[in-house]
Structures are given as structure tokens and as C-alpha cells.
Amino acid sequence: MVYGAIEAGGTKFVCAVGDEKGHIIESIQLPTKTPDETMPSVIDFFKRYELKALGIGSFGPVDVNKESLTYGNITSTPKPGWRDFPFARTMEQALKIPIGFNTDVNAAALGELTHGAAKGLGSCLYITVGTGIGGGAVVRNNMLQGLSHPEMGHILVRRLPSDSYIGKCPYHGDCLEGLAAGPAIEERWGKKGADLAGQPEVWELEAYYLAQALMQYILILSPEKIILGGGVMKQSQVFPLIREKLNELNNGYIALPELADFIVPPGLGDQAGITGALMLALAAE
């Protein structure tokens, strides 16, 4: 018997089958089109296996309140066709197995705590910086949620006075995501981040905004490890800049650990989300 896992992103779905130790047996990637186009292929993949349970880490916003009538739904996403989609219920009806459901970034945080960079700790924060910015947290070995799940990409940050860019977020304009996600980098500088590696002013500005966000997360959540993933963070030159600016912002207020060990890339690489989704399946069994 094996477990199923879905890491559902705004650009692609990763579907995998694995075991209780987080080992991936088989995985596929599918483009995120509309539910009518994407979900039949997702279901067909999992029907080839006798699964004990399925874990889903989904792009959001989603309803993670198990007492809610819309639990397991994608809610107010701007992604065409996915608003109010009953994700968990669709998979439960198709496969007739228990379903674990949470955000993609909470799943990634869980994966990193269980098998990655935060293994052996009781808390961690996972931030993805890519097409959007999202954050997930595990606190005392439990994924953080309450009224809803964390929406860490939409916090407000102080603008650099010389930055006249209006922001890309369709809801808030110049929130963190609107100023520092991949599409904002491309619109501000006229090229994708991967094509701007040799321009230090790009990454100084990126670090300026991300360090502010991390300072706020540290003050509120006090994580034992911060893991920065996503496409933008593949530009490894931004890590030391973030650490430097965070140190300046902290100004000795909190006794922080060695920042090179505290703010790190994912130990699981691109497998953090799908590994966490497998852990959601184990918990749902």
C-alpha cells in the first residue's frame, strides 16, 4: 500500500505516489489549466494505484477549516476557473480514500520539518518567492492555521523611497508580493529574474523587501528555522543580502542564531511541497 500526494501550484500540478518515509515512487507534472482540463488526468494517475490516503497541498486561498461547509475548496483565487472549486471533495469522491488538505506552503513547511532543512526541530517557516509569495509555518509540530491559513505574501512593507514601481498585486498593489514576487521583478526591470543575475541593484532591492518581511515573521512567530524556496530564490546571491539587511533591521534586539544556518534554501530542494503532501496523506489515514 502506498500514499498519494498533490502539490497544486498556479502553474503546474505535481502528482506523486510514495511511502510513509517520504520516498517518491512515481511522479508526474501537469500544467494547471482549468479544473475540467486538469483534474481528469490527475484522477487517472492515482487510479492506477491502491492508495491508503491522499494528501493535497494547494495554491490558495483555500478553506482549511474542517468544520466549514466549504472545507477543502479553493476560494478567492484569481486563477481562472478555480474559484470555489471543491478540490478535496472532488478527489475524495473519485478515489474513496481519506484526504489530507492544506496549502502548498504549509505542506512544504511540513515536508522540511519532517525530512528537510528543519528536521529535528519543533518549528519552521517556509516562504516561497516565485510567481507569487506565500508562507507556511509549523509551530510546535502543528501547521499554523486559525481563522484561515497564513497569507504571508500580502503583508505591507516599507517602500524604498527611491522605488516608484506601483506594485503588481491585483488586490493590494504594493504589498510584499506586489513588490517582490517574480512578476513584479520582471515588470519593474523588464526581464525575468533569471536574466538579471548580474545586476546587483535588482537583488539589493529584493533583499530590502524580503528582509523586512522576515523581520516581522520572526517577531511574531519566532521560528527555529526559515527556509526560502521558489524560483526567485534560486538566485543564491540574494541570501547573503537578506541576512545582512535582516541583521541591520534587528539591530541587536533579538538574539538570533547564526544567520547562515537560520535562513537557508530548502533541504529537499523542489521536493519540499510534494514530500509535505505525502505527510498530509499519512496524517489523514
N, C-alpha and C positions, 0 to 999 in steps of 0.2 A: 504493500500500500504506500502511496506517495501523496504529496500535497501539491496544490496548485497555487500560483501567485500571479497577480497582475499589478504591474506598475503602469498606471494610466496617465500619460502626460498629454499636454496640449498639442504636441507634435506627433508623438508616436506612443503606441501601446507595446509594452514588453510583457509577454506571457511566458511563464516558465512552470516546469514541474521539478520538484526537488524533494529532499528528505528532511528529517527532523533536525539534522545537523547544519542545514542551510546549504547543502551541496546541490547545485543545479544539474539536473539530468538532461533536460532539453529546454531550449527556449527559442522563441520566435519574436520578431518585431513586425508590427503592422502600423501603417500610417493612421493617425487619428483623423478620420473623415467624419461623417455623420453616424449616429448610432445604427441606423439601418444598413449602412455600408460596412461598419467596423465590427459590430457585435456578432454577426453570424460566423465570421472567421474565428473570433475569439472563442466562441462556444464550441465550434467544431474541433479546435485544437484540444480543448480539455476533455471532450467526449471520447477521445482516443485512450484515456487513462481511467483507471478505477481510483478515484481520489477520495481521501478521507475528509478533506476540508479545503476551502479556497480562501486565500487572503487577498484583499484588494487595497492597494494604496493609490488613491485617485487625485487628479488635479481638482481644484475646488473653485469656489467654496462648495462644501458638501455638508450634509446633515449627519453628525456623528452622535446625536442623542438617541439612545436606544429606546427611549420612551416616546419618541416622536412618531407621528403617523408617516412622516416623510424620511425616516431614518434610512440611510443608505442611498439617498438621492444626491446627485449633483444639483446645486441650487442656482445661484445667480451668476453663473459663469457667462462671460461674453462669447464663449466658444459657440459658433453657430450649430444649432441642433441639439445641444447637450443640456440646455437649461431645463431643470426639473426632471432630468432623466433618472428613472428608478434603477440605478446601477446594481445595487446589492440584490434587490428583489428579482431583477432580470436573471442574474446568474443563479440565484437560489432555485428559481422555477425551472431553469434549464438543466441544472445538474443534480438537484435534490440532495445537496450536501450542506453542512454548516458553512457560513460565510463570515469571515472577519473583515471589517471595513474601517478604513481611516484615510487620512490624507496621505499623499505620496511623500511629503516631507516628514510627517510623523513616522511613517513606515521606515524611511531612510534613517531617521534618528534611532529607531528601534534596532534596525539592522547593524548600525555602527556600534551601538551599546552591546549587542549580543555577540557579534563576530568581528567587529572592525576596530577603529581607532580608539573607541571608548570602552572596549571590552574590560570587564572587571570593575568598572565604576558604577555608581548608582544614578548618575545624571549626565546628560549631554544635550547639546544644542546642535541641530543640523540646519544649515542655511544653504539654499541653492540659489545661485545667481546665474540666470540664463535668460530664456525668453521672458520670464518673469522673475520675481524674487519671492521666495516662500521660506518659512521656517517651521521646524518641528522640534519638539522638546520631549525628553524623557526625564521625569523628576521622581526620585525615589523608586525607580524601576517601573513607573507608570507613564504612559503617554499623556501629555498635557492636553486637557480639554475641560470646558466648563459650560458657559453659555453657548459656546461654539468651540471650534478649534482655533489655534493661533493663526493670525494673519499678519505675520511679522514684516512682510514686504510693504505694507501700507502705512507704516509709521511715518511721522513727519520728522524731517531732519532740517538742520540749519543750512541754508544755501551758502555756498561760497559767494562772497559779494560780487566777484567778477563773472559769475556764471549767469548768463542771460537766457539760457535754454529754458523753455516754458514747461517741459516735462511731458512724458508720454502716457501716463496712466489715464485711461478713459474715465475713471471715477474721481481721482484726486489730483490729477495734473502732476504736481511736483512732490509727491510722496517719494519714499526711498525707491520703490520700483520704477516710478516715473522718471527718476533722475539717474538710476544706476543699473537697470537691467539691460540686457543685450540690445533690444530695440532702441533704447534711449542712447546707448553708446553709438550705434550706427547712425541714428538721426542727427545727433549732435556733431559727430566728426565726419560723417559722410562715407564711412567704411565700417565693415564688421570688425569686431574686436580682434579677431584672429589676424586681420590685416593691419592692425595698429600696434603690433608688439614692440616695434622700435621707436614708438613715440612716448617718452616718459610722462609728458603732460597729461596724456589720457589716463594713465594708471595712478598718477598722483591725485587726480580728481576723483577717480573711482574709489581709491582708498580713503579719501576725505569723507565721502558719504558712508561707506561701509563701516569705517571705524566708529563713526557716530552711532550707527545702529547697534554695533556690538557693545558699545559702552552702555547703552540703555538696556539691552538684554542682560548683560552681566549684573547691572544694578538691581534688576527686577527678579531674575530667575536664578542667579548665582550658579551657573552650570560648572561642572568639573572639567568639561572639555567642549571646545567649539570647533565644529567641523564645517568647512566651507567647500561646497561642491557646485556642480553646474558648469555649463560651457564657459562662462566668463572666467571662472576660477581656474581654468586650465592655463591661464596666463600666470604662471607661477611667480613672475616678478612682482605681482601685486601683494603677495603675502607679507614680505618684509615691510612694505609700505603701510599696510593695515596695522601691523604690530607696532610700528613706530608711531603712527598717529594715535592709536589707542593708548599707548603709554603717555603721550602728551595730554590726551583728554583726561585720563585717570589722575595724572599729576600727583601720584603717590597716595591717593585717597584710600584705595583698596589694595591689600597685599595680594598681588596677582602672582600666579606661578610663572615659571619661565615661559615667555610668550611663544617661543619656537615650538614648545611642547603643548601649549594650551590652545593655540589657534592653528589648525592643521587641515590638510586635504583629507578626503575620505580614505580610510584604511581599506575599504572594499572597492575603491575606485568607482566605476559606473555601476557596480552591482549592489550598492547600498540599498536602493529602493526595492529592488526585486527580492533581495535577501530579507529585508524587513517585512515584505508582504508574505513571504513564507512563514515568518514568525507570527504574523497575524493569523495565518491558517492554523498553526499549531495551537494558538490560544483559543481559537473558535471550536476546535474539535470536541 
